[in-house]
Amino acid sequence: MSNLKAETILDDTSFTTRIAHHFIDGISHEESLLQLPFEHNCMNWIFGHIVTNRSHVLETLGISHEWAEAVRTLYHQDTPPIKPGSPAIKIETLVRCLDESLDLMVSLLTDASDAFMEETYTNYRGEKTRYEHISSFNWHETFHLGQLEILQAFIQSRK
């Protein structure tokens, strides 16, 4: 790979994917819906929000994926919290979407040019280069990974 920006994105995304797996592995769908004793989103919503974030990364790269609307409807910023009994995507399905997002990114970014990464792209976050958008989405994802760590500890304390 000759494009440093594309390589950085793939390295960062591979790393955050591994960390997400670390926090979610062994958690059942039912456990992912457990509510903290104060007002906060459950693990299912946080993980689904990370997948929604990845959906926006794929869109920024021009990659279509069939689960975009499903995750965005339930897990985008300002959507209602996911609680037991409310509509939710199974945590196992969300994990598959996360993994697929990385596979799709690898297939495109392995041969991405500098010019492609520096193209201007406009989305709900404004106008930036593709690289700038994806970098900011990656930062956003790392923020939510910290929440997954706390939720994992909460879930494990109840077992």
N, CA, C and O of each residue as an XYZ file, in Angstrom:
636
protein
N       0.860     -1.170      0.000
C       0.000      0.000      0.000
C       0.901      1.225      0.000
O       1.805      1.345      0.827
N       0.646      2.131     -0.932
C       1.507      3.301     -1.061
C       0.877      4.580     -0.518
O       1.554      5.605     -0.446
N      -0.376      4.549     -0.141
C      -1.046      5.753      0.345
C      -1.030      5.748      1.873
O      -1.703      4.935      2.506
N      -0.253      6.668      2.462
C      -0.085      6.717      3.907
C      -1.407      7.006      4.624
O      -1.669      6.431      5.680
N      -2.237      7.885      4.068
C      -3.511      8.207      4.715
C      -4.445      7.000      4.720
O      -5.083      6.716      5.734
N      -4.529      6.297      3.611
C      -5.372      5.100      3.552
C      -4.836      4.033      4.506
O      -5.612      3.351      5.175
N      -3.525      3.890      4.569
C      -2.912      2.922      5.469
C      -3.210      3.273      6.934
O      -3.503      2.390      7.739
N      -3.133      4.549      7.267
C      -3.427      5.000      8.626
C      -4.876      4.696      8.987
O      -5.155      4.214     10.085
N      -5.790      4.971      8.076
C      -7.204      4.686      8.323
C      -7.411      3.193      8.561
O      -8.111      2.805      9.496
N      -6.810      2.361      7.725
C      -6.978      0.913      7.906
C      -6.357      0.426      9.204
O      -6.934     -0.421      9.886
N      -5.189      0.950      9.554
C      -4.560      0.563     10.819
C      -5.450      0.953     11.997
O      -5.688      0.152     12.900
N      -5.937      2.196     11.977
C      -6.787      2.677     13.066
C      -8.086      1.878     13.152
O      -8.521      1.505     14.242
N      -8.699      1.619     12.004
C      -9.973      0.904     11.989
C      -9.790     -0.557     12.396
O     -10.645     -1.115     13.085
N      -8.713     -1.169     11.988
C      -8.427     -2.549     12.416
C      -8.248     -2.594     13.931
O      -8.741     -3.508     14.593
N      -7.548     -1.612     14.472
C      -7.326     -1.548     15.917
C      -8.640     -1.362     16.672
O      -8.908     -2.087     17.630
N      -9.463     -0.397     16.250
C     -10.722     -0.155     16.963
C     -11.675     -1.335     16.828
O     -12.462     -1.599     17.737
N     -11.615     -2.039     15.719
C     -12.438     -3.240     15.552
C     -12.025     -4.310     16.563
O     -12.874     -4.949     17.184
N     -10.714     -4.497     16.721
C     -10.228     -5.485     17.709
C     -10.659     -5.095     19.124
O     -11.076     -5.950     19.906
N     -10.560     -3.815     19.449
C     -10.945     -3.349     20.788
C     -12.453     -3.549     21.002
O     -12.878     -3.992     22.069
N     -13.253     -3.217     19.982
C     -14.707     -3.409     20.090
C     -15.020     -4.876     20.350
O     -15.863     -5.193     21.190
N     -14.351     -5.766     19.639
C     -14.560     -7.207     19.862
C     -14.193     -7.596     21.287
O     -14.886     -8.398     21.913
N     -13.124     -7.039     21.791
C     -12.695     -7.350     23.156
C     -13.805     -7.025     24.165
O     -14.041     -7.792     25.099
N     -14.477     -5.900     23.975
C     -15.509     -5.477     24.919
C     -16.849     -6.172     24.706
O     -17.643     -6.262     25.642
N     -17.117     -6.660     23.512
C     -18.441     -7.213     23.201
C     -18.449     -8.744     23.214
O     -19.499     -9.353     23.420
N     -17.291     -9.369     22.995
C     -17.242    -10.831     22.929
C     -17.742    -11.441     24.229
O     -17.343    -11.024     25.316
N     -18.618    -12.432     24.110
C     -19.177    -13.119     25.260
C     -20.415    -12.451     25.840
O     -20.997    -12.954     26.801
N     -20.821    -11.328     25.270
C     -22.013    -10.608     25.732
C     -23.201    -11.079     24.878
O     -23.140    -11.034     23.649
N     -24.250    -11.517     25.515
C     -25.443    -11.949     24.779
C     -26.271    -10.727     24.376
O     -26.066     -9.624     24.882
N     -27.190    -10.946     23.472
C     -28.077     -9.853     23.071
C     -28.848     -9.317     24.280
O     -28.954     -8.105     24.466
N     -29.375    -10.212     25.087
C     -30.145     -9.794     26.268
C     -29.280     -8.966     27.224
O     -29.731     -7.964     27.778
N     -28.033     -9.403     27.405
C     -27.124     -8.645     28.276
C     -26.818     -7.270     27.688
O     -26.654     -6.300     28.427
N     -26.743     -7.187     26.379
C     -26.432     -5.899     25.742
C     -27.538     -4.874     25.954
O     -27.327     -3.679     25.748
N     -28.707     -5.332     26.361
C     -29.847     -4.431     26.611
C     -29.949     -3.986     28.070
O     -30.797     -3.160     28.406
N     -29.098     -4.524     28.932
C     -29.159     -4.158     30.349
C     -28.974     -2.659     30.522
O     -28.146     -2.033     29.860
N     -29.763     -2.104     31.425
C     -29.747     -0.664     31.670
C     -28.926     -0.345     32.919
O     -29.049     -1.013     33.946
N     -28.103      0.670     32.815
C     -27.362      1.156     33.972
C     -28.351      1.726     34.989
O     -29.487      2.034     34.627
N     -27.947      1.873     36.248
C     -28.884      2.379     37.263
C     -29.114      3.895     37.175
O     -29.707      4.479     38.082
N     -28.668      4.510     36.135
C     -28.897      5.933     35.869
C     -29.127      6.088     34.373
O     -28.867      5.154     33.614
N     -29.598      7.222     33.943
C     -29.953      7.444     32.538
C     -28.713      7.441     31.645
O     -27.890      8.354     31.699
N     -28.599      6.410     30.836
C     -27.487      6.280     29.882
C     -27.886      5.215     28.876
O     -28.741      4.377     29.159
N     -27.276      5.245     27.715
C     -27.566      4.228     26.706
C     -26.939      2.897     27.087
O     -25.879      2.846     27.710
N     -27.618      1.815     26.699
C     -27.122      0.469     26.960
C     -26.032      0.108     25.947
O     -25.778      0.853     24.999
N     -25.401     -1.031     26.160
C     -24.333     -1.487     25.277
C     -24.838     -1.665     23.845
O     -24.129     -1.333     22.895
N     -26.044     -2.180     23.684
C     -26.581     -2.390     22.345
C     -26.644     -1.071     21.583
O     -26.260     -1.015     20.415
N     -27.127      0.001     22.236
C     -27.220      1.284     21.540
C     -25.830      1.825     21.226
O     -25.593      2.302     20.116
N     -24.915      1.760     22.175
C     -23.555      2.280     21.947
C     -22.893      1.516     20.804
O     -22.302      2.124     19.911
N     -22.987      0.188     20.825
C     -22.366     -0.607     19.757
C     -23.047     -0.319     18.424
O     -22.372     -0.175     17.404
N     -24.362     -0.234     18.419
C     -25.084      0.111     17.194
C     -24.707      1.494     16.685
O     -24.666      1.723     15.476
N     -24.432      2.412     17.594
C     -24.006      3.752     17.205
C     -22.620      3.711     16.545
O     -22.364      4.445     15.590
N     -21.740      2.861     17.051
C     -20.433      2.674     16.414
C     -20.619      2.124     15.003
O     -19.946      2.566     14.072
N     -21.521      1.172     14.840
C     -21.794      0.604     13.514
C     -22.390      1.680     12.593
O     -22.058      1.739     11.409
N     -23.256      2.514     13.131
C     -23.799      3.636     12.349
C     -22.672      4.548     11.893
O     -22.654      5.002     10.749
N     -21.745      4.809     12.780
C     -20.572      5.620     12.453
C     -19.814      4.988     11.282
O     -19.417      5.682     10.345
N     -19.618      3.676     11.342
C     -18.941      2.965     10.250
C     -19.730      3.075      8.951
O     -19.150      3.141      7.868
N     -21.052      3.096      9.064
C     -21.887      3.262      7.888
C     -21.575      4.588      7.193
O     -21.523      4.661      5.965
N     -21.370      5.624      7.989
C     -21.013      6.931      7.423
C     -19.610      6.917      6.811
O     -19.368      7.580      5.802
N     -18.698      6.175      7.409
C     -17.356      6.033      6.825
C     -17.469      5.384      5.455
O     -16.879      5.858      4.484
N     -18.232      4.292      5.381
C     -18.402      3.602      4.087
C     -19.025      4.530      3.056
O     -18.611      4.549      1.897
N     -20.010      5.291      3.475
C     -20.648      6.249      2.563
C     -19.639      7.283      2.071
O     -19.639      7.640      0.893
N     -18.793      7.757      2.957
C     -17.762      8.728      2.593
C     -16.807      8.146      1.562
O     -16.282      8.869      0.715
N     -16.587      6.858      1.633
C     -15.712      6.179      0.673
C     -16.438      5.750     -0.602
O     -15.819      5.226     -1.528
N     -17.752      5.974     -0.645
C     -18.517      5.592     -1.828
C     -18.858      4.120     -1.877
O     -19.114      3.578     -2.952
N     -18.865      3.461     -0.721
C     -19.147      2.028     -0.638
C     -20.588      1.829     -0.180
O     -20.968      2.284      0.898
N     -21.377      1.159     -0.987
C     -22.756      0.880     -0.589
C     -22.780     -0.366      0.292
O     -21.950     -1.264      0.149
N     -23.738     -0.399      1.195
C     -23.897     -1.524      2.113
C     -25.363     -1.585      2.492
O     -26.011     -0.555      2.682
N     -25.876     -2.785      2.599
C     -27.320     -2.975      2.739
C     -27.871     -2.621      4.111
O     -29.085     -2.464      4.239
N     -27.058     -2.489      5.128
C     -27.549     -2.275      6.483
C     -27.536     -0.808      6.913
O     -27.832     -0.518      8.073
N     -27.212      0.105      6.039
C     -27.102      1.530      6.404
C     -28.378      2.068      7.044
O     -28.335      2.618      8.145
N     -29.491      1.915      6.374
C     -30.742      2.495      6.870
C     -31.194      1.840      8.171
O     -31.689      2.521      9.069
N     -31.030      0.541      8.275
C     -31.471     -0.171      9.483
C     -30.743      0.335     10.725
O     -31.370      0.583     11.755
N     -29.407      0.491     10.631
C     -28.674      0.950     11.816
C     -28.899      2.434     12.075
O     -28.992      2.851     13.229
N     -28.987      3.217     11.041
C     -29.174      4.654     11.241
C     -30.535      4.976     11.852
O     -30.656      5.927     12.624
N     -31.547      4.201     11.518
C     -32.885      4.428     12.064
C     -32.905      4.259     13.575
O     -33.602      4.997     14.272
N     -32.150      3.298     14.087
C     -32.184      2.992     15.518
C     -31.039      3.597     16.330
O     -31.182      3.825     17.531
N     -29.899      3.858     15.675
C     -28.693      4.160     16.454
C     -28.003      5.475     16.102
O     -26.899      5.736     16.579
N     -28.621      6.285     15.295
C     -27.991      7.564     14.950
C     -28.117      8.518     16.125
O     -28.937      8.315     17.021
N     -27.312      9.541     16.113
C     -27.374     10.574     17.154
C     -28.818     11.039     17.350
O     -29.540     11.276     16.381
N     -29.223     11.164     18.594
C     -30.548     11.648     18.990
C     -31.685     10.666     18.742
O     -32.849     11.055     18.832
N     -31.386      9.400     18.432
C     -32.459      8.403     18.360
C     -32.795      7.973     19.788
O     -31.966      8.100     20.690
N     -34.016      7.462     19.992
C     -34.401      7.053     21.354
C     -33.481      5.958     21.887
O     -32.925      5.176     21.115
N     -33.324      5.906     23.200
C     -32.511      4.834     23.781
C     -33.112      3.461     23.492
O     -34.324      3.314     23.337
N     -32.250      2.478     23.425
C     -32.683      1.088     23.273
C     -32.867      0.536     24.683
O     -31.959      0.590     25.512
N     -34.055      0.008     24.934
C     -34.368     -0.583     26.233
C     -34.990     -1.954     25.991
O     -35.454     -2.228     24.884
N     -35.011     -2.818     26.999
C     -35.676     -4.113     26.808
C     -37.104     -3.905     26.295
O     -37.863     -3.107     26.845
N     -37.449     -4.622     25.251
C     -38.780     -4.515     24.663
C     -38.879     -3.514     23.522
O     -39.865     -3.522     22.785
N     -37.880     -2.654     23.361
C     -37.930     -1.707     22.243
C     -37.229     -2.317     21.031
O     -36.438     -3.250     21.176
N     -37.513     -1.797     19.842
C     -36.843     -2.333     18.653
C     -35.323     -2.215     18.791
O     -34.794     -1.181     19.201
N     -34.647     -3.294     18.442
C     -33.182     -3.325     18.506
C     -32.685     -4.374     17.530
O     -33.358     -5.373     17.272
N     -31.517     -4.139     16.998
C     -30.861     -5.129     16.148
C     -30.060     -6.046     17.070
O     -29.391     -5.584     17.994
N     -30.137     -7.341     16.809
C     -29.391     -8.310     17.616
C     -27.913     -7.933     17.634
O     -27.353     -7.535     16.613
N     -27.297     -8.060     18.787
C     -25.893     -7.685     18.933
C     -25.006     -8.489     17.976
O     -24.009     -7.975     17.470
N     -25.376     -9.757     17.731
C     -24.598    -10.593     16.808
C     -24.638    -10.026     15.392
O     -23.645    -10.090     14.668
N     -25.766     -9.480     15.003
C     -25.903     -8.859     13.675
C     -25.062     -7.594     13.599
O     -24.412     -7.331     12.587
N     -25.075     -6.815     14.667
C     -24.262     -5.596     14.692
C     -22.774     -5.926     14.586
O     -22.026     -5.209     13.922
N     -22.347     -6.998     15.233
C     -20.943     -7.420     15.148
C     -20.601     -7.790     13.705
O     -19.532     -7.433     13.211
N     -21.498     -8.500     13.031
C     -21.251     -8.857     11.620
C     -21.148     -7.605     10.753
O     -20.313     -7.543      9.852
N     -21.991     -6.611     11.021
C     -21.927     -5.354     10.260
C     -20.598     -4.640     10.499
O     -19.996     -4.120      9.559
N     -20.144     -4.614     11.738
C     -18.857     -3.985     12.048
C     -17.730     -4.674     11.287
O     -16.892     -4.015     10.671
N     -17.715     -6.007     11.333
C     -16.671     -6.763     10.637
C     -16.750     -6.557      9.126
O     -15.726     -6.416      8.459
N     -17.957     -6.541      8.599
C     -18.129     -6.309      7.160
C     -17.617     -4.925      6.782
O     -17.019     -4.752      5.720
N     -17.845     -3.947      7.639
C     -17.378     -2.594      7.321
C     -15.863     -2.576      7.155
O     -15.348     -1.929      6.243
N     -15.149     -3.275      8.022
C     -13.692     -3.328      7.890
C     -13.290     -4.036      6.604
O     -12.400     -3.565      5.895
N     -13.925     -5.152      6.293
C     -13.614     -5.872      5.052
C     -13.839     -4.985      3.825
O     -13.023     -4.972      2.904
N     -14.950     -4.247      3.822
C     -15.240     -3.360      2.691
C     -14.216     -2.234      2.594
O     -13.811     -1.855      1.495
N     -13.801     -1.705      3.728
C     -12.795     -0.646      3.720
C     -11.462     -1.167      3.199
O     -10.795     -0.490      2.416
N     -11.072     -2.357      3.623
C      -9.820     -2.947      3.143
C      -9.864     -3.112      1.628
O      -8.890     -2.811      0.938
N     -10.999     -3.592      1.109
C     -11.092     -3.831     -0.334
C     -10.963     -2.540     -1.136
O     -10.435     -2.567     -2.248
N     -11.423     -1.427     -0.610
C     -11.326     -0.159     -1.337
C     -10.012      0.559     -1.051
O      -9.354      1.031     -1.978
N      -9.624      0.647      0.200
C      -8.481      1.487      0.574
C      -7.129      0.883      0.234
O      -6.133      1.604      0.191
N      -7.067     -0.406     -0.005
C      -5.793     -1.026     -0.354
C      -5.177     -0.361     -1.580
O      -3.956     -0.231     -1.668
N      -6.006      0.055     -2.518
C      -5.506      0.690     -3.745
C      -5.950      2.138     -3.892
O      -5.896      2.686     -4.994
N      -6.390      2.773     -2.804
C      -6.880      4.156     -2.894
C      -5.722      5.120     -3.180
O      -4.623      4.968     -2.647
N      -5.990      6.089     -4.014
C      -4.969      7.083     -4.369
C      -4.990      8.256     -3.386
O      -5.961      8.464     -2.658
N      -3.904      9.004     -3.386
C      -3.855     10.229     -2.582
C      -4.960     11.183     -3.022
O      -5.608     11.820     -2.192
N      -5.168     11.275     -4.316
C      -6.191     12.193     -4.848
C      -7.573     11.821     -4.326
O      -8.354     12.705     -3.973
N      -7.889     10.536     -4.270
C      -9.186     10.091     -3.758
C      -9.346     10.497     -2.300
O     -10.399     10.997     -1.907
N      -8.304     10.285     -1.493
C      -8.383     10.605     -0.071
C      -8.497     12.109      0.167
O      -9.044     12.535      1.184
N      -7.987     12.909     -0.756
C      -8.020     14.361     -0.600
C      -9.219     15.018     -1.286
O      -9.380     16.237     -1.212
N     -10.058     14.225     -1.949
C     -11.272     14.781     -2.548
C     -12.164     15.371     -1.474
O     -12.259     14.848     -0.363
N     -12.816     16.467     -1.824
C     -13.771     17.085     -0.917
C     -15.048     16.256     -0.906
O     -15.529     15.806     -1.945
N     -15.577     16.070      0.282
C     -16.808     15.302      0.449
C     -17.690     16.066      1.439
O     -17.204     16.573      2.450
N     -18.980     16.143      1.142
C     -19.914     16.845      2.010
C     -20.941     15.851      2.549
O     -21.553     15.095      1.795
N     -21.114     15.872      3.860
C     -22.154     15.084      4.507
C     -22.759     15.928      5.627
O     -22.558     17.142      5.662
N     -23.483     15.309      6.526
C     -24.151     16.055      7.592
C     -23.156     16.759      8.522
O     -23.562     17.602      9.322
N     -21.893     16.435      8.433
C     -20.859     17.101      9.237
C     -20.164     18.228      8.481
O     -19.207     18.820      8.979
N     -20.637     18.514      7.303
C     -20.057     19.613      6.536
C     -19.154     19.152      5.410
O     -19.201     17.995      4.991
N     -18.334     20.064      4.925
C     -17.449     19.790      3.799
C     -16.014     19.660      4.298
O     -15.469     20.567      4.927
N     -15.423     18.514      4.003
C     -14.037     18.220      4.372
C     -13.491     17.250      3.332
O     -14.221     16.796      2.452
N     -12.220     16.941      3.439
C     -11.691     15.880      2.579
C     -12.196     14.541      3.112
O     -12.603     14.429      4.269
N     -12.159     13.535      2.250
C     -12.561     12.191      2.702
C     -11.730     11.780      3.919
O     -12.257     11.253      4.899
N     -10.436     12.028      3.838
C      -9.550     11.660      4.937
C      -9.936     12.372      6.231
O      -9.961     11.744      7.290
N     -10.232     13.646      6.168
C     -10.625     14.399      7.364
C     -11.920     13.855      7.967
O     -12.036     13.706      9.184
N     -12.891     13.562      7.101
C     -14.148     12.979      7.608
C     -13.890     11.655      8.310
O     -14.357     11.438      9.428
N     -13.151     10.778      7.660
C     -12.940      9.443      8.209
C     -12.127      9.518      9.498
O     -12.384      8.770     10.441
N     -11.162     10.406      9.540
C     -10.377     10.587     10.766
C     -11.261     11.049     11.918
O     -11.100     10.590     13.049
N     -12.191     11.954     11.636
C     -13.074     12.432     12.708
C     -14.064     11.339     13.123
O     -14.399     11.230     14.303
N     -14.534     10.531     12.170
C     -15.394      9.401     12.527
C     -14.618      8.408     13.403
O     -15.172      7.841     14.345
N     -13.338      8.203     13.088
C     -12.535      7.282     13.883
C     -12.366      7.799     15.302
O     -12.462      7.026     16.255
N     -12.114      9.095     15.457
C     -12.008      9.657     16.806
C     -13.311      9.433     17.569
O     -13.297      9.029     18.732
N     -14.424      9.695     16.912
C     -15.744      9.523     17.520
C     -15.923      8.074     17.992
O     -16.461      7.827     19.072
N     -15.475      7.143     17.190
C     -15.585      5.727     17.539
C     -14.780      5.410     18.795
O     -15.240      4.656     19.652
N     -13.588      5.976     18.907
C     -12.758      5.689     20.081
C     -13.418      6.214     21.358
O     -13.300      5.595     22.416
N     -14.099      7.332     21.264
C     -14.834      7.869     22.401
C     -15.847      6.841     22.906
O     -15.948      6.597     24.109
N     -16.592      6.245     21.982
C     -17.618      5.279     22.367
C     -17.027      3.940     22.814
O     -17.676      3.206     23.560
N     -15.828      3.613     22.380
C     -15.187      2.389     22.866
C     -14.972      2.462     24.377
O     -15.101      1.453     25.071
N     -14.647      3.641     24.888
C     -14.502      3.811     26.335
C     -15.794      3.517     27.068
O     -15.779      2.964     28.168
N     -16.914      3.885     26.463
C     -18.204      3.573     27.071
C     -18.450      2.068     27.073
O     -18.997      1.528     28.035
N     -18.048      1.390     25.997
C     -18.224     -0.069     25.944
C     -17.454     -0.751     27.066
O     -17.930     -1.735     27.633
N     -16.281     -0.243     27.390
C     -15.489     -0.843     28.463
C     -16.245     -0.781     29.794
O     -16.283     -1.759     30.540
N     -16.834      0.359     30.076
C     -17.597      0.514     31.325
C     -18.834     -0.378     31.310
O     -19.163     -1.005     32.317
N     -19.520     -0.434     30.168
C     -20.713     -1.279     30.067
C     -20.362     -2.759     30.186
O     -21.119     -3.530     30.777
N     -19.219     -3.159     29.628
C     -18.771     -4.547     29.770
C     -18.558     -4.880     31.253
O     -18.989     -5.934     31.720
N     -17.900     -3.988     31.984
C     -17.666     -4.217     33.412
C     -18.993     -4.303     34.168
O     -19.146     -5.136     35.061
N     -19.939     -3.454     33.817
C     -21.263     -3.478     34.451
C     -21.953     -4.819     34.197
O     -22.484     -5.437     35.120
N     -21.939     -5.257     32.952
C     -22.589     -6.528     32.592
C     -21.922     -7.689     33.304
O     -22.603     -8.564     33.838
N     -20.602     -7.707     33.318
C     -19.891     -8.808     33.979
C     -20.121     -8.812     35.487
O     -20.097     -9.873     36.111
N     -20.344     -7.633     36.081
C     -20.578     -7.583     37.526
C     -21.931     -8.181     37.895
O     -22.165     -8.506     39.059
N     -22.814     -8.328     36.931
C     -24.149     -8.877     37.173
C     -24.212    -10.381     36.935
O     -25.246    -10.997     37.194
N     -23.135    -10.983     36.452
C     -23.137    -12.433     36.165
C     -22.859    -13.216     37.418
O     -22.819    -14.446     37.381
